[in-house]
Amino acid sequence: MQQIVEEVVRWFGFGVLKILTLGRYRGGGRADELSGGAIGLAVLIGTSYLV
């Protein structure tokens, strides 16, 4: 269950980075897990705060 939550957060971050760079972001590998997870977590926290 923990890995599912981790992947969901990481993919939120990946999606945001893809949108912000207008599709030029090529991440998604092992080296990009931390940045994707941090961005995804920030997006989820920000959305929760706004709601």
mmCIF file as Biopython writes it, N, C-alpha, C and O atoms, coordinates in Angstrom:
data_model
#
loop_
_atom_site.group_PDB
_atom_site.id
_atom_site.type_symbol
_atom_site.label_atom_id
_atom_site.label_alt_id
_atom_site.label_comp_id
_atom_site.label_asym_id
_atom_site.label_entity_id
_atom_site.label_seq_id
_atom_site.pdbx_PDB_ins_code
_atom_site.Cartn_x
_atom_site.Cartn_y
_atom_site.Cartn_z
_atom_site.occupancy
_atom_site.B_iso_or_equiv
_atom_site.auth_seq_id
_atom_site.auth_asym_id
_atom_site.pdbx_PDB_model_num
ATOM 1   N N  . MET A ? 1  ? 0.817   -1.189 0.000   1.0 0.0 1  A 1 
ATOM 2   C CA . MET A ? 1  ? 0.000   0.000  0.000   1.0 0.0 1  A 1 
ATOM 3   C C  . MET A ? 1  ? 0.868   1.264  0.000   1.0 0.0 1  A 1 
ATOM 4   O O  . MET A ? 1  ? 0.549   2.253  -0.659  1.0 0.0 1  A 1 
ATOM 5   N N  . GLN A ? 2  ? 1.963   1.208  0.747   1.0 0.0 2  A 1 
ATOM 6   C CA . GLN A ? 2  ? 2.863   2.354  0.817   1.0 0.0 2  A 1 
ATOM 7   C C  . GLN A ? 2  ? 3.470   2.652  -0.549  1.0 0.0 2  A 1 
ATOM 8   O O  . GLN A ? 2  ? 3.612   3.816  -0.923  1.0 0.0 2  A 1 
ATOM 9   N N  . GLN A ? 3  ? 3.825   1.624  -1.287  1.0 0.0 3  A 1 
ATOM 10  C CA . GLN A ? 3  ? 4.405   1.836  -2.609  1.0 0.0 3  A 1 
ATOM 11  C C  . GLN A ? 3  ? 3.393   2.410  -3.590  1.0 0.0 3  A 1 
ATOM 12  O O  . GLN A ? 3  ? 3.766   3.169  -4.485  1.0 0.0 3  A 1 
ATOM 13  N N  . ILE A ? 4  ? 2.130   2.064  -3.439  1.0 0.0 4  A 1 
ATOM 14  C CA . ILE A ? 4  ? 1.094   2.620  -4.301  1.0 0.0 4  A 1 
ATOM 15  C C  . ILE A ? 4  ? 0.963   4.111  -4.064  1.0 0.0 4  A 1 
ATOM 16  O O  . ILE A ? 4  ? 0.902   4.890  -5.015  1.0 0.0 4  A 1 
ATOM 17  N N  . VAL A ? 5  ? 0.918   4.516  -2.799  1.0 0.0 5  A 1 
ATOM 18  C CA . VAL A ? 5  ? 0.827   5.935  -2.460  1.0 0.0 5  A 1 
ATOM 19  C C  . VAL A ? 5  ? 2.063   6.674  -2.966  1.0 0.0 5  A 1 
ATOM 20  O O  . VAL A ? 5  ? 1.957   7.772  -3.512  1.0 0.0 5  A 1 
ATOM 21  N N  . GLU A ? 6  ? 3.223   6.076  -2.783  1.0 0.0 6  A 1 
ATOM 22  C CA . GLU A ? 6  ? 4.473   6.684  -3.240  1.0 0.0 6  A 1 
ATOM 23  C C  . GLU A ? 6  ? 4.471   6.895  -4.759  1.0 0.0 6  A 1 
ATOM 24  O O  . GLU A ? 6  ? 4.880   7.952  -5.239  1.0 0.0 6  A 1 
ATOM 25  N N  . GLU A ? 7  ? 4.022   5.913  -5.498  1.0 0.0 7  A 1 
ATOM 26  C CA . GLU A ? 7  ? 3.970   6.024  -6.957  1.0 0.0 7  A 1 
ATOM 27  C C  . GLU A ? 7  ? 2.957   7.077  -7.405  1.0 0.0 7  A 1 
ATOM 28  O O  . GLU A ? 7  ? 3.214   7.821  -8.351  1.0 0.0 7  A 1 
ATOM 29  N N  . VAL A ? 8  ? 1.818   7.141  -6.735  1.0 0.0 8  A 1 
ATOM 30  C CA . VAL A ? 8  ? 0.805   8.144  -7.093  1.0 0.0 8  A 1 
ATOM 31  C C  . VAL A ? 8  ? 1.364   9.547  -6.896  1.0 0.0 8  A 1 
ATOM 32  O O  . VAL A ? 8  ? 1.191   10.410 -7.757  1.0 0.0 8  A 1 
ATOM 33  N N  . VAL A ? 9  ? 2.026   9.780  -5.782  1.0 0.0 9  A 1 
ATOM 34  C CA . VAL A ? 9  ? 2.619   11.091 -5.511  1.0 0.0 9  A 1 
ATOM 35  C C  . VAL A ? 9  ? 3.690   11.409 -6.544  1.0 0.0 9  A 1 
ATOM 36  O O  . VAL A ? 9  ? 3.754   12.534 -7.041  1.0 0.0 9  A 1 
ATOM 37  N N  . ARG A ? 10 ? 4.518   10.447 -6.868  1.0 0.0 10 A 1 
ATOM 38  C CA . ARG A ? 10 ? 5.594   10.658 -7.839  1.0 0.0 10 A 1 
ATOM 39  C C  . ARG A ? 10 ? 5.030   10.952 -9.224  1.0 0.0 10 A 1 
ATOM 40  O O  . ARG A ? 10 ? 5.572   11.792 -9.942  1.0 0.0 10 A 1 
ATOM 41  N N  . TRP A ? 11 ? 3.958   10.280 -9.609  1.0 0.0 11 A 1 
ATOM 42  C CA . TRP A ? 11 ? 3.374   10.529 -10.926 1.0 0.0 11 A 1 
ATOM 43  C C  . TRP A ? 11 ? 2.645   11.865 -10.987 1.0 0.0 11 A 1 
ATOM 44  O O  . TRP A ? 11 ? 2.578   12.480 -12.051 1.0 0.0 11 A 1 
ATOM 45  N N  . PHE A ? 12 ? 2.096   12.326 -9.862  1.0 0.0 12 A 1 
ATOM 46  C CA . PHE A ? 12 ? 1.550   13.690 -9.827  1.0 0.0 12 A 1 
ATOM 47  C C  . PHE A ? 12 ? 2.665   14.684 -10.131 1.0 0.0 12 A 1 
ATOM 48  O O  . PHE A ? 12 ? 2.485   15.605 -10.929 1.0 0.0 12 A 1 
ATOM 49  N N  . GLY A ? 13 ? 3.806   14.495 -9.496  1.0 0.0 13 A 1 
ATOM 50  C CA . GLY A ? 13 ? 4.949   15.372 -9.732  1.0 0.0 13 A 1 
ATOM 51  C C  . GLY A ? 13 ? 5.434   15.302 -11.166 1.0 0.0 13 A 1 
ATOM 52  O O  . GLY A ? 13 ? 5.765   16.327 -11.762 1.0 0.0 13 A 1 
ATOM 53  N N  . PHE A ? 14 ? 5.480   14.102 -11.725 1.0 0.0 14 A 1 
ATOM 54  C CA . PHE A ? 14 ? 5.899   13.931 -13.111 1.0 0.0 14 A 1 
ATOM 55  C C  . PHE A ? 14 ? 4.949   14.676 -14.050 1.0 0.0 14 A 1 
ATOM 56  O O  . PHE A ? 14 ? 5.386   15.341 -14.988 1.0 0.0 14 A 1 
ATOM 57  N N  . GLY A ? 15 ? 3.657   14.558 -13.790 1.0 0.0 15 A 1 
ATOM 58  C CA . GLY A ? 15 ? 2.670   15.244 -14.622 1.0 0.0 15 A 1 
ATOM 59  C C  . GLY A ? 15 ? 2.791   16.756 -14.549 1.0 0.0 15 A 1 
ATOM 60  O O  . GLY A ? 15 ? 2.687   17.441 -15.567 1.0 0.0 15 A 1 
ATOM 61  N N  . VAL A ? 16 ? 3.011   17.279 -13.346 1.0 0.0 16 A 1 
ATOM 62  C CA . VAL A ? 16 ? 3.167   18.723 -13.182 1.0 0.0 16 A 1 
ATOM 63  C C  . VAL A ? 16 ? 4.420   19.207 -13.896 1.0 0.0 16 A 1 
ATOM 64  O O  . VAL A ? 16 ? 4.389   20.238 -14.568 1.0 0.0 16 A 1 
ATOM 65  N N  . LEU A ? 17 ? 5.510   18.485 -13.761 1.0 0.0 17 A 1 
ATOM 66  C CA . LEU A ? 17 ? 6.739   18.877 -14.446 1.0 0.0 17 A 1 
ATOM 67  C C  . LEU A ? 17 ? 6.574   18.813 -15.963 1.0 0.0 17 A 1 
ATOM 68  O O  . LEU A ? 17 ? 7.119   19.659 -16.672 1.0 0.0 17 A 1 
ATOM 69  N N  . LYS A ? 18 ? 5.841   17.835 -16.472 1.0 0.0 18 A 1 
ATOM 70  C CA . LYS A ? 18 ? 5.570   17.744 -17.906 1.0 0.0 18 A 1 
ATOM 71  C C  . LYS A ? 18 ? 4.753   18.951 -18.377 1.0 0.0 18 A 1 
ATOM 72  O O  . LYS A ? 18 ? 5.025   19.513 -19.439 1.0 0.0 18 A 1 
ATOM 73  N N  . ILE A ? 19 ? 3.763   19.342 -17.591 1.0 0.0 19 A 1 
ATOM 74  C CA . ILE A ? 19 ? 2.917   20.484 -17.956 1.0 0.0 19 A 1 
ATOM 75  C C  . ILE A ? 19 ? 3.708   21.781 -17.891 1.0 0.0 19 A 1 
ATOM 76  O O  . ILE A ? 19 ? 3.619   22.606 -18.801 1.0 0.0 19 A 1 
ATOM 77  N N  . LEU A ? 20 ? 4.479   21.972 -16.826 1.0 0.0 20 A 1 
ATOM 78  C CA . LEU A ? 20 ? 5.232   23.213 -16.666 1.0 0.0 20 A 1 
ATOM 79  C C  . LEU A ? 20 ? 6.298   23.397 -17.737 1.0 0.0 20 A 1 
ATOM 80  O O  . LEU A ? 20 ? 6.604   24.530 -18.110 1.0 0.0 20 A 1 
ATOM 81  N N  . THR A ? 21 ? 6.862   22.317 -18.234 1.0 0.0 21 A 1 
ATOM 82  C CA . THR A ? 21 ? 7.898   22.422 -19.266 1.0 0.0 21 A 1 
ATOM 83  C C  . THR A ? 21 ? 7.322   22.226 -20.665 1.0 0.0 21 A 1 
ATOM 84  O O  . THR A ? 21 ? 8.065   22.036 -21.628 1.0 0.0 21 A 1 
ATOM 85  N N  . LEU A ? 22 ? 6.001   22.273 -20.772 1.0 0.0 22 A 1 
ATOM 86  C CA . LEU A ? 22 ? 5.299   22.128 -22.048 1.0 0.0 22 A 1 
ATOM 87  C C  . LEU A ? 22 ? 5.661   20.831 -22.772 1.0 0.0 22 A 1 
ATOM 88  O O  . LEU A ? 22 ? 5.825   20.808 -23.992 1.0 0.0 22 A 1 
ATOM 89  N N  . GLY A ? 23 ? 5.782   19.751 -21.994 1.0 0.0 23 A 1 
ATOM 90  C CA . GLY A ? 23 ? 6.028   18.431 -22.557 1.0 0.0 23 A 1 
ATOM 91  C C  . GLY A ? 23 ? 7.480   18.091 -22.820 1.0 0.0 23 A 1 
ATOM 92  O O  . GLY A ? 23 ? 7.772   17.004 -23.319 1.0 0.0 23 A 1 
ATOM 93  N N  . ARG A ? 24 ? 8.402   18.991 -22.498 1.0 0.0 24 A 1 
ATOM 94  C CA . ARG A ? 24 ? 9.814   18.728 -22.782 1.0 0.0 24 A 1 
ATOM 95  C C  . ARG A ? 24 ? 10.511  17.940 -21.675 1.0 0.0 24 A 1 
ATOM 96  O O  . ARG A ? 24 ? 11.623  17.457 -21.887 1.0 0.0 24 A 1 
ATOM 97  N N  . TYR A ? 25 ? 9.901   17.795 -20.518 1.0 0.0 25 A 1 
ATOM 98  C CA . TYR A ? 25 ? 10.518  17.068 -19.405 1.0 0.0 25 A 1 
ATOM 99  C C  . TYR A ? 25 ? 10.607  15.590 -19.746 1.0 0.0 25 A 1 
ATOM 100 O O  . TYR A ? 25 ? 9.602   14.975 -20.102 1.0 0.0 25 A 1 
ATOM 101 N N  . ARG A ? 26 ? 11.797  15.015 -19.642 1.0 0.0 26 A 1 
ATOM 102 C CA . ARG A ? 26 ? 12.031  13.621 -20.016 1.0 0.0 26 A 1 
ATOM 103 C C  . ARG A ? 26 ? 12.264  12.715 -18.816 1.0 0.0 26 A 1 
ATOM 104 O O  . ARG A ? 26 ? 12.679  11.570 -18.991 1.0 0.0 26 A 1 
ATOM 105 N N  . GLY A ? 27 ? 12.012  13.188 -17.616 1.0 0.0 27 A 1 
ATOM 106 C CA . GLY A ? 27 ? 12.301  12.426 -16.403 1.0 0.0 27 A 1 
ATOM 107 C C  . GLY A ? 27 ? 11.503  11.145 -16.312 1.0 0.0 27 A 1 
ATOM 108 O O  . GLY A ? 27 ? 10.978  10.644 -17.307 1.0 0.0 27 A 1 
ATOM 109 N N  . GLY A ? 28 ? 11.422  10.633 -15.122 1.0 0.0 28 A 1 
ATOM 110 C CA . GLY A ? 28 ? 10.697  9.400  -14.890 1.0 0.0 28 A 1 
ATOM 111 C C  . GLY A ? 28 ? 11.610  8.241  -14.546 1.0 0.0 28 A 1 
ATOM 112 O O  . GLY A ? 28 ? 11.137  7.151  -14.225 1.0 0.0 28 A 1 
ATOM 113 N N  . GLY A ? 29 ? 12.920  8.464  -14.611 1.0 0.0 29 A 1 
ATOM 114 C CA . GLY A ? 29 ? 13.870  7.410  -14.269 1.0 0.0 29 A 1 
ATOM 115 C C  . GLY A ? 29 ? 14.169  7.391  -12.783 1.0 0.0 29 A 1 
ATOM 116 O O  . GLY A ? 29 ? 13.575  8.140  -12.007 1.0 0.0 29 A 1 
ATOM 117 N N  . ARG A ? 30 ? 15.092  6.533  -12.399 1.0 0.0 30 A 1 
ATOM 118 C CA . ARG A ? 30 ? 15.437  6.408  -10.979 1.0 0.0 30 A 1 
ATOM 119 C C  . ARG A ? 30 ? 16.063  7.680  -10.422 1.0 0.0 30 A 1 
ATOM 120 O O  . ARG A ? 30 ? 15.871  8.002  -9.250  1.0 0.0 30 A 1 
ATOM 121 N N  . ALA A ? 31 ? 16.807  8.403  -11.250 1.0 0.0 31 A 1 
ATOM 122 C CA . ALA A ? 31 ? 17.468  9.617  -10.781 1.0 0.0 31 A 1 
ATOM 123 C C  . ALA A ? 31 ? 16.475  10.755 -10.554 1.0 0.0 31 A 1 
ATOM 124 O O  . ALA A ? 31 ? 16.787  11.721 -9.857  1.0 0.0 31 A 1 
ATOM 125 N N  . ASP A ? 32 ? 15.300  10.649 -11.129 1.0 0.0 32 A 1 
ATOM 126 C CA . ASP A ? 32 ? 14.302  11.717 -11.032 1.0 0.0 32 A 1 
ATOM 127 C C  . ASP A ? 32 ? 13.206  11.429 -10.010 1.0 0.0 32 A 1 
ATOM 128 O O  . ASP A ? 32 ? 12.239  12.185 -9.915  1.0 0.0 32 A 1 
ATOM 129 N N  . GLU A ? 33 ? 13.341  10.365 -9.257  1.0 0.0 33 A 1 
ATOM 130 C CA . GLU A ? 33 ? 12.304  9.997  -8.292  1.0 0.0 33 A 1 
ATOM 131 C C  . GLU A ? 33 ? 12.142  11.041 -7.191  1.0 0.0 33 A 1 
ATOM 132 O O  . GLU A ? 33 ? 11.019  11.351 -6.793  1.0 0.0 33 A 1 
ATOM 133 N N  . LEU A ? 34 ? 13.248  11.581 -6.700  1.0 0.0 34 A 1 
ATOM 134 C CA . LEU A ? 34 ? 13.172  12.542 -5.601  1.0 0.0 34 A 1 
ATOM 135 C C  . LEU A ? 34 ? 12.501  13.830 -6.033  1.0 0.0 34 A 1 
ATOM 136 O O  . LEU A ? 34 ? 11.632  14.340 -5.327  1.0 0.0 34 A 1 
ATOM 137 N N  . SER A ? 35 ? 12.890  14.366 -7.183  1.0 0.0 35 A 1 
ATOM 138 C CA . SER A ? 35 ? 12.285  15.618 -7.639  1.0 0.0 35 A 1 
ATOM 139 C C  . SER A ? 35 ? 10.809  15.429 -7.971  1.0 0.0 35 A 1 
ATOM 140 O O  . SER A ? 35 ? 9.986   16.284 -7.643  1.0 0.0 35 A 1 
ATOM 141 N N  . GLY A ? 36 ? 10.472  14.335 -8.609  1.0 0.0 36 A 1 
ATOM 142 C CA . GLY A ? 36 ? 9.071   14.062 -8.917  1.0 0.0 36 A 1 
ATOM 143 C C  . GLY A ? 36 ? 8.241   13.887 -7.669  1.0 0.0 36 A 1 
ATOM 144 O O  . GLY A ? 36 ? 7.118   14.385 -7.592  1.0 0.0 36 A 1 
ATOM 145 N N  . GLY A ? 37 ? 8.776   13.188 -6.695  1.0 0.0 37 A 1 
ATOM 146 C CA . GLY A ? 37 ? 8.060   12.986 -5.436  1.0 0.0 37 A 1 
ATOM 147 C C  . GLY A ? 37 ? 7.879   14.277 -4.664  1.0 0.0 37 A 1 
ATOM 148 O O  . GLY A ? 37 ? 6.822   14.510 -4.078  1.0 0.0 37 A 1 
ATOM 149 N N  . ALA A ? 38 ? 8.908   15.122 -4.658  1.0 0.0 38 A 1 
ATOM 150 C CA . ALA A ? 38 ? 8.814   16.398 -3.933  1.0 0.0 38 A 1 
ATOM 151 C C  . ALA A ? 38 ? 7.787   17.317 -4.576  1.0 0.0 38 A 1 
ATOM 152 O O  . ALA A ? 38 ? 6.986   17.939 -3.877  1.0 0.0 38 A 1 
ATOM 153 N N  . ILE A ? 39 ? 7.802   17.407 -5.888  1.0 0.0 39 A 1 
ATOM 154 C CA . ILE A ? 39 ? 6.834   18.247 -6.596  1.0 0.0 39 A 1 
ATOM 155 C C  . ILE A ? 39 ? 5.424   17.685 -6.406  1.0 0.0 39 A 1 
ATOM 156 O O  . ILE A ? 39 ? 4.484   18.437 -6.147  1.0 0.0 39 A 1 
ATOM 157 N N  . GLY A ? 40 ? 5.279   16.383 -6.534  1.0 0.0 40 A 1 
ATOM 158 C CA . GLY A ? 40 ? 3.968   15.750 -6.346  1.0 0.0 40 A 1 
ATOM 159 C C  . GLY A ? 40 ? 3.420   15.962 -4.956  1.0 0.0 40 A 1 
ATOM 160 O O  . GLY A ? 40 ? 2.235   16.251 -4.792  1.0 0.0 40 A 1 
ATOM 161 N N  . LEU A ? 41 ? 4.264   15.823 -3.954  1.0 0.0 41 A 1 
ATOM 162 C CA . LEU A ? 41 ? 3.830   16.040 -2.583  1.0 0.0 41 A 1 
ATOM 163 C C  . LEU A ? 41 ? 3.428   17.492 -2.362  1.0 0.0 41 A 1 
ATOM 164 O O  . LEU A ? 41 ? 2.438   17.769 -1.684  1.0 0.0 41 A 1 
ATOM 165 N N  . ALA A ? 42 ? 4.193   18.420 -2.933  1.0 0.0 42 A 1 
ATOM 166 C CA . ALA A ? 42 ? 3.855   19.845 -2.808  1.0 0.0 42 A 1 
ATOM 167 C C  . ALA A ? 42 ? 2.511   20.146 -3.470  1.0 0.0 42 A 1 
ATOM 168 O O  . ALA A ? 42 ? 1.717   20.924 -2.942  1.0 0.0 42 A 1 
ATOM 169 N N  . VAL A ? 43 ? 2.259   19.536 -4.615  1.0 0.0 43 A 1 
ATOM 170 C CA . VAL A ? 43 ? 0.985   19.752 -5.307  1.0 0.0 43 A 1 
ATOM 171 C C  . VAL A ? 43 ? -0.178  19.216 -4.482  1.0 0.0 43 A 1 
ATOM 172 O O  . VAL A ? 43 ? -1.204  19.882 -4.343  1.0 0.0 43 A 1 
ATOM 173 N N  . LEU A ? 44 ? -0.019  18.020 -3.938  1.0 0.0 44 A 1 
ATOM 174 C CA . LEU A ? 44 ? -1.088  17.446 -3.134  1.0 0.0 44 A 1 
ATOM 175 C C  . LEU A ? 44 ? -1.323  18.231 -1.855  1.0 0.0 44 A 1 
ATOM 176 O O  . LEU A ? 44 ? -2.470  18.410 -1.445  1.0 0.0 44 A 1 
ATOM 177 N N  . ILE A ? 45 ? -0.260  18.700 -1.217  1.0 0.0 45 A 1 
ATOM 178 C CA . ILE A ? 45 ? -0.410  19.501 -0.003  1.0 0.0 45 A 1 
ATOM 179 C C  . ILE A ? 45 ? -1.079  20.830 -0.332  1.0 0.0 45 A 1 
ATOM 180 O O  . ILE A ? 45 ? -1.981  21.269 0.382   1.0 0.0 45 A 1 
ATOM 181 N N  . GLY A ? 46 ? -0.632  21.476 -1.422  1.0 0.0 46 A 1 
ATOM 182 C CA . GLY A ? 46 ? -1.231  22.741 -1.828  1.0 0.0 46 A 1 
ATOM 183 C C  . GLY A ? 46 ? -2.699  22.611 -2.172  1.0 0.0 46 A 1 
ATOM 184 O O  . GLY A ? 46 ? -3.504  23.469 -1.810  1.0 0.0 46 A 1 
ATOM 185 N N  . THR A ? 47 ? -3.048  21.551 -2.862  1.0 0.0 47 A 1 
ATOM 186 C CA . THR A ? 47 ? -4.455  21.307 -3.204  1.0 0.0 47 A 1 
ATOM 187 C C  . THR A ? 47 ? -5.291  21.057 -1.956  1.0 0.0 47 A 1 
ATOM 188 O O  . THR A ? 47 ? -6.406  21.565 -1.834  1.0 0.0 47 A 1 
ATOM 189 N N  . SER A ? 48 ? -4.758  20.285 -1.050  1.0 0.0 48 A 1 
ATOM 190 C CA . SER A ? 48 ? -5.477  20.016 0.210   1.0 0.0 48 A 1 
ATOM 191 C C  . SER A ? 48 ? -5.667  21.298 1.015   1.0 0.0 48 A 1 
ATOM 192 O O  . SER A ? 48 ? -6.717  21.505 1.624   1.0 0.0 48 A 1 
ATOM 193 N N  . TYR A ? 49 ? -4.663  22.145 1.018   1.0 0.0 49 A 1 
ATOM 194 C CA . TYR A ? 49 ? -4.756  23.396 1.755   1.0 0.0 49 A 1 
ATOM 195 C C  . TYR A ? 49 ? -5.828  24.296 1.156   1.0 0.0 49 A 1 
ATOM 196 O O  . TYR A ? 49 ? -6.591  24.926 1.888   1.0 0.0 49 A 1 
ATOM 197 N N  . LEU A ? 50 ? -5.890  24.361 -0.171  1.0 0.0 50 A 1 
ATOM 198 C CA . LEU A ? 50 ? -6.884  25.205 -0.832  1.0 0.0 50 A 1 
ATOM 199 C C  . LEU A ? 50 ? -8.294  24.712 -0.626  1.0 0.0 50 A 1 
ATOM 200 O O  . LEU A ? 50 ? -9.224  25.507 -0.490  1.0 0.0 50 A 1 
ATOM 201 N N  . VAL A ? 51 ? -8.460  23.395 -0.603  1.0 0.0 51 A 1 
ATOM 202 C CA . VAL A ? 51 ? -9.786  22.824 -0.414  1.0 0.0 51 A 1 
ATOM 203 C C  . VAL A ? 51 ? -10.208 23.019 1.020   1.0 0.0 51 A 1 
ATOM 204 O O  . VAL A ? 51 ? -11.305 22.609 1.402   1.0 0.0 51 A 1 
#
